[in-house]
Protein backbone atom coordinates (compact mmCIF):
# COMPACT_ATOMS: atom_id res chain seq x y z
CA UNK A 1 0.00 0.00 0.00
CA UNK A 2 2.81 2.40 0.86
CA UNK A 3 4.56 1.73 -2.44
CA UNK A 4 1.37 2.19 -4.45
CA UNK A 5 0.42 5.72 -3.36
CA UNK A 6 2.04 9.10 -2.70
CA UNK A 7 0.78 9.55 0.85
CA UNK A 8 -1.10 7.49 3.42
CA UNK A 9 -3.08 9.03 6.28
CA UNK A 10 -4.63 6.92 9.05
CA UNK A 11 -6.93 7.49 12.00
CA UNK A 12 -5.47 9.33 14.97
CA UNK A 13 -8.17 8.22 17.37
CA UNK A 14 -9.33 4.88 18.69
CA UNK A 15 -12.29 4.56 18.90
CA UNK A 16 -12.26 6.00 15.38
CA UNK A 17 -14.08 9.33 15.59
CA UNK A 18 -11.85 11.55 13.44
CA UNK A 19 -12.99 10.43 9.99
CA UNK A 20 -13.88 13.97 8.88
CA UNK A 21 -10.64 15.46 10.17
CA UNK A 22 -8.49 12.85 8.42
CA UNK A 23 -10.47 13.28 5.22
CA UNK A 24 -9.81 17.01 5.32
CA UNK A 25 -6.13 16.39 6.05
CA UNK A 26 -5.87 14.15 3.00
CA UNK A 27 -7.77 16.63 0.81
CA UNK A 28 -5.54 19.55 1.83
CA UNK A 29 -2.42 17.50 1.14
CA UNK A 30 -3.79 16.47 -2.25
CA UNK A 31 -4.48 20.11 -3.10
CA UNK A 32 -0.90 21.06 -2.20
CA UNK A 33 0.36 18.24 -4.44
CA UNK A 34 -1.78 19.38 -7.37
CA UNK A 35 -0.54 22.95 -6.99
CA UNK A 36 3.02 21.68 -7.05
CA UNK A 37 3.75 23.05 -3.58
CA UNK A 38 4.94 19.69 -2.20
CA UNK A 39 6.10 16.30 -3.45
CA UNK A 40 5.11 13.68 -0.83
CA UNK A 41 7.48 10.79 -0.15
CA UNK A 42 6.66 8.27 2.52
CA UNK A 43 8.04 5.35 4.51
CA UNK A 44 6.67 2.82 6.96
CA UNK A 45 8.39 0.94 9.78
CA UNK A 46 6.65 -2.02 11.41
CA UNK A 47 8.36 -3.25 14.57
CA UNK A 48 7.46 -6.78 15.76
CA UNK A 49 4.79 -5.48 18.14
CA UNK A 50 1.14 -6.48 18.40
CA UNK A 51 -0.77 -4.14 20.70
CA UNK A 52 -3.49 -5.72 22.82
CA UNK A 53 -6.80 -4.15 21.84
CA UNK A 54 -7.45 -3.28 25.50
CA UNK A 55 -4.39 -0.99 25.36
CA UNK A 56 -5.46 0.83 22.19
CA UNK A 57 -7.44 3.72 23.69
CA UNK A 58 -5.64 6.75 22.22
CA UNK A 59 -6.89 9.16 24.89
CA UNK A 60 -5.24 7.19 27.69
CA UNK A 61 -1.83 5.81 28.56
CA UNK A 62 0.16 4.16 27.02
CA UNK A 63 -1.15 5.15 23.57
CA UNK A 64 -1.52 8.78 24.66
CA UNK A 65 2.23 9.15 25.14
CA UNK A 66 2.89 7.71 21.69
CA UNK A 67 0.40 10.12 20.16
CA UNK A 68 2.09 13.04 21.92
CA UNK A 69 5.47 11.95 20.51
CA UNK A 70 3.97 11.57 17.04
CA UNK A 71 2.58 15.10 17.32
CA UNK A 72 6.12 16.41 17.90
CA UNK A 73 7.32 14.68 14.75
CA UNK A 74 4.45 16.25 12.80
CA UNK A 75 5.83 19.70 13.62
CA UNK A 76 9.33 18.98 12.28
CA UNK A 77 10.54 20.63 9.03
CA UNK A 78 9.67 18.79 5.80
CA UNK A 79 7.16 16.51 7.57
CA UNK A 80 3.74 16.49 5.90
CA UNK A 81 2.01 13.75 7.90
CA UNK A 82 2.67 11.08 10.53
CA UNK A 83 0.38 8.15 11.34
CA UNK A 84 0.57 5.66 14.20
CA UNK A 85 -0.90 2.35 13.01
CA UNK A 86 -2.23 0.50 16.05
CA UNK A 87 -2.99 -2.75 14.24
CA UNK A 88 -5.86 -5.18 14.72
CA UNK A 89 -4.69 -8.08 16.92
CA UNK A 90 -7.55 -10.39 15.88
CA UNK A 91 -6.63 -10.27 12.19
CA UNK A 92 -5.28 -13.59 10.91
CA UNK A 93 -3.02 -12.07 8.26
CA UNK A 94 0.73 -11.93 7.69
CA UNK A 95 0.60 -8.11 7.81
CA UNK A 96 -0.59 -8.19 11.43
CA UNK A 97 1.13 -5.65 13.68
CA UNK A 98 1.69 -2.01 14.48
CA UNK A 99 3.69 0.62 12.66
CA UNK A 100 4.43 4.22 11.81
CA UNK A 101 3.96 6.00 8.49
CA UNK A 102 5.87 9.23 7.91
CA UNK A 103 5.24 11.44 4.87
CA UNK A 104 7.86 14.04 4.03
CA UNK A 105 8.29 16.65 1.33
CA UNK A 106 10.57 15.02 -1.26
CA UNK A 107 12.84 13.33 1.29
CA UNK A 108 12.26 9.56 1.50
CA UNK A 109 15.40 9.02 3.60
CA UNK A 110 14.14 11.43 6.24
CA UNK A 111 10.72 9.75 6.22
CA UNK A 112 12.36 6.40 6.88
CA UNK A 113 14.61 7.85 9.60
CA UNK A 114 11.67 9.30 11.51
CA UNK A 115 9.56 6.16 11.07
CA UNK A 116 12.44 4.09 12.46
CA UNK A 117 12.83 6.40 15.46
CA UNK A 118 9.16 6.13 16.32
CA UNK A 119 9.24 2.36 15.91
CA UNK A 120 12.25 2.18 18.24
CA UNK A 121 10.29 4.07 20.88
CA UNK A 122 7.35 1.66 20.61
CA UNK A 123 9.69 -1.32 20.90
CA UNK A 124 11.32 0.15 24.01
CA UNK A 125 7.90 0.71 25.59
CA UNK A 126 6.38 -2.58 24.45
CA UNK A 127 5.81 -3.95 27.96
CA UNK A 128 3.31 -1.15 28.60
CA UNK A 129 1.09 -2.44 25.80
CA UNK A 130 0.40 -5.82 27.36
CA UNK A 131 -3.32 -6.10 28.15
CA UNK A 132 -4.42 -5.40 31.72
CA UNK A 133 -7.74 -7.15 31.44
CA UNK A 134 -10.60 -6.42 33.82
CA UNK A 135 -12.62 -9.37 35.12
CA UNK A 136 -16.39 -9.37 34.77
CA UNK A 137 -16.76 -9.23 38.56
CA UNK A 138 -14.50 -6.19 38.77
CA UNK A 139 -16.27 -4.48 35.87
CA UNK A 140 -19.70 -4.96 37.41
CA UNK A 141 -18.39 -3.61 40.71
CA UNK A 142 -17.47 -0.33 39.02
CA UNK A 143 -20.94 0.29 37.60
CA UNK A 144 -22.56 2.00 40.64
CA UNK A 145 -19.97 4.78 40.75
CA UNK A 146 -19.56 5.20 37.00
CA UNK A 147 -21.14 7.85 34.80
CA UNK A 148 -24.14 6.51 32.91
CA UNK A 149 -24.66 4.95 30.50
CA UNK A 150 -22.03 2.23 31.00
CA UNK A 151 -20.89 0.13 28.05
CA UNK A 152 -19.39 -3.30 28.79
CA UNK A 153 -17.53 -5.03 25.98
CA UNK A 154 -16.58 -8.67 25.70
CA UNK A 155 -13.43 -7.97 23.71
CA UNK A 156 -12.95 -11.66 22.97
CA UNK A 157 -16.26 -11.84 21.10
CA UNK A 158 -15.21 -9.39 18.40
CA UNK A 159 -17.26 -9.83 15.23
CA UNK A 160 -14.70 -7.87 13.23
CA UNK A 161 -12.17 -10.55 14.12
CA UNK A 162 -14.41 -13.43 13.07
CA UNK A 163 -16.03 -14.22 16.42
CA UNK A 164 -19.67 -15.40 16.44
CA UNK A 165 -21.19 -12.50 18.37
CA UNK A 166 -23.10 -14.83 20.68
CA UNK A 167 -20.97 -14.56 23.84
CA UNK A 168 -23.05 -14.87 27.01
CA UNK A 169 -20.59 -14.34 29.87
CA UNK A 170 -21.72 -10.74 30.47
CA UNK A 171 -25.40 -11.57 30.00
CA UNK A 172 -25.27 -14.30 32.66
CA UNK A 173 -23.48 -11.99 35.10
CA UNK A 174 -25.83 -9.04 34.53
CA UNK A 175 -28.91 -11.20 34.98
CA UNK A 176 -27.52 -12.83 38.13
CA UNK A 177 -26.80 -9.40 39.66
CA UNK A 178 -30.19 -8.06 38.51
CA UNK A 179 -28.54 -5.14 36.71
CA UNK A 180 -30.76 -3.38 34.19
CA UNK A 181 -29.02 -3.68 30.83
CA UNK A 182 -29.29 -4.11 27.08
CA UNK A 183 -27.57 -7.11 25.47
CA UNK A 184 -27.22 -8.02 21.81
CA UNK A 185 -26.70 -11.65 20.76
CA UNK A 186 -26.48 -13.21 17.33
CA UNK A 187 -28.86 -16.18 17.40
CA UNK A 188 -30.84 -16.93 14.21
CA UNK A 189 -32.22 -20.14 15.76
CA UNK A 190 -33.82 -18.21 18.64
CA UNK A 191 -35.20 -15.57 16.26
CA UNK A 192 -36.85 -18.28 14.18
CA UNK A 193 -38.47 -19.73 17.30
CA UNK A 194 -39.70 -16.28 18.36
CA UNK A 195 -41.16 -15.60 14.93
CA UNK A 196 -43.29 -18.72 15.33
CA UNK A 197 -44.32 -17.67 18.85
CA UNK A 198 -45.38 -14.08 18.11
CA UNK A 199 -45.12 -10.70 19.81
CA UNK A 200 -46.38 -10.39 23.38
CA UNK A 201 -46.11 -14.10 24.06
CA UNK A 202 -43.85 -15.91 26.52
CA UNK A 203 -41.54 -18.67 25.36
CA UNK A 204 -38.63 -20.66 26.74
CA UNK A 205 -35.42 -20.00 24.83
CA UNK A 206 -31.79 -20.96 24.82
CA UNK A 207 -30.06 -17.77 23.71
CA UNK A 208 -26.46 -17.40 22.53
CA UNK A 209 -23.48 -19.59 23.32
CA UNK A 210 -24.26 -22.02 20.50
CA UNK A 211 -21.34 -21.63 18.11
CA UNK A 212 -18.66 -23.23 20.27
CA UNK A 213 -17.63 -23.78 23.88
CA UNK A 214 -15.53 -20.64 24.12
CA UNK A 215 -18.12 -17.91 24.56
CA UNK A 216 -20.24 -19.02 27.50
CA UNK A 217 -23.20 -21.32 27.96
CA UNK A 218 -26.56 -20.50 26.36
CA UNK A 219 -28.76 -18.19 28.43
CA UNK A 220 -31.77 -20.37 29.21
CA UNK A 221 -34.91 -18.53 30.31
CA UNK A 222 -38.58 -17.94 29.68
CA UNK A 223 -38.70 -14.60 27.91
CA UNK A 224 -41.40 -12.19 26.80
CA UNK A 225 -41.31 -11.22 23.13
CA UNK A 226 -41.40 -7.42 22.92
CA UNK A 227 -41.17 -6.86 19.18
CA UNK A 228 -40.00 -8.20 15.82
CA UNK A 229 -38.12 -6.19 13.18
CA UNK A 230 -36.64 -6.59 9.71
CA UNK A 231 -33.22 -5.62 11.09
CA UNK A 232 -32.51 -2.99 8.44
CA UNK A 233 -31.11 0.40 9.41
CA UNK A 234 -28.98 3.24 8.09
CA UNK A 235 -26.21 5.19 9.77
CA UNK A 236 -26.31 8.69 8.28
CA UNK A 237 -23.13 9.97 9.96
CA UNK A 238 -19.60 8.92 8.95
CA UNK A 239 -18.58 6.15 11.32
CA UNK A 240 -16.15 3.27 11.13
CA UNK A 241 -14.61 3.29 7.67
CA UNK A 242 -15.38 6.97 7.18
CA UNK A 243 -18.64 6.59 5.27
CA UNK A 244 -22.34 6.27 5.94
CA UNK A 245 -23.53 2.71 5.95
CA UNK A 246 -26.51 0.42 5.39
CA UNK A 247 -26.80 -2.46 7.81
CA UNK A 248 -28.77 -5.70 7.69
CA UNK A 249 -29.05 -7.64 10.96
CA UNK A 250 -31.52 -10.05 9.41
CA UNK A 251 -34.79 -10.75 11.18
CA UNK A 252 -34.38 -9.27 14.66
CA UNK A 253 -36.29 -9.76 17.90
CA UNK A 254 -36.38 -7.82 21.15
CA UNK A 255 -37.14 -9.86 24.25
CA UNK A 256 -37.28 -9.24 27.98
CA UNK A 257 -36.07 -11.49 30.77
CA UNK A 258 -35.57 -10.23 34.29
CA UNK A 259 -33.36 -7.13 34.24
CA UNK A 260 -32.27 -7.65 30.63
CA UNK A 261 -33.57 -6.36 27.34
CA UNK A 262 -32.04 -8.64 24.73
CA UNK A 263 -31.73 -8.04 21.00
CA UNK A 264 -31.47 -11.28 19.05
CA UNK A 265 -30.23 -10.93 15.48
CA UNK A 266 -30.14 -13.36 12.56
CA UNK A 267 -26.89 -11.95 11.16
CA UNK A 268 -23.73 -10.93 12.98
CA UNK A 269 -23.65 -7.15 13.25
CA UNK A 270 -20.77 -5.15 14.67
CA UNK A 271 -21.89 -2.33 17.05
CA UNK A 272 -20.77 0.60 14.89
CA UNK A 273 -24.01 2.56 15.06
CA UNK A 274 -26.49 3.71 17.67
CA UNK A 275 -29.13 3.28 14.98
CA UNK A 276 -28.86 -0.46 15.59
CA UNK A 277 -30.76 0.15 18.83
CA UNK A 278 -32.91 3.12 17.81
CA UNK A 279 -34.22 1.42 14.68
CA UNK A 280 -35.80 -1.23 16.90
CA UNK A 281 -37.16 1.21 19.46
CA UNK A 282 -34.72 0.26 22.18
CA UNK A 283 -34.66 3.87 23.45
CA UNK A 284 -38.31 3.40 24.40
CA UNK A 285 -37.76 0.13 26.24
CA UNK A 286 -34.81 0.56 28.60
Buried (B, 14 or more C-beta within 10 A) or exposed (E): EBEEEBBBBBBBBBEBBBBEEBBEBBEEBEEBBEEEEBEBBBBBBBBEBBBEBBBBBBEEEBBEEBBEBBEEBBEEEBBBBBBBBBBBBBBEEEEEBBBBBBBBBEBBEBBBBBBBBBBEBBEEBBEBBEEEEBEBEEBBEEBEEEEEEEEBEBBBBBBEBEBBBBBBBBBBBBBEBEBEBBBBBBBBBBBBBBBEBEEEEEBEBBBBBBBEEEBBEBBEBEBEBBBBBEBEBEBEEBBBEEEEBEBEBBBBBBBBBEEBBBBBBBBBBEEBBBBBBEBBEBEEBE
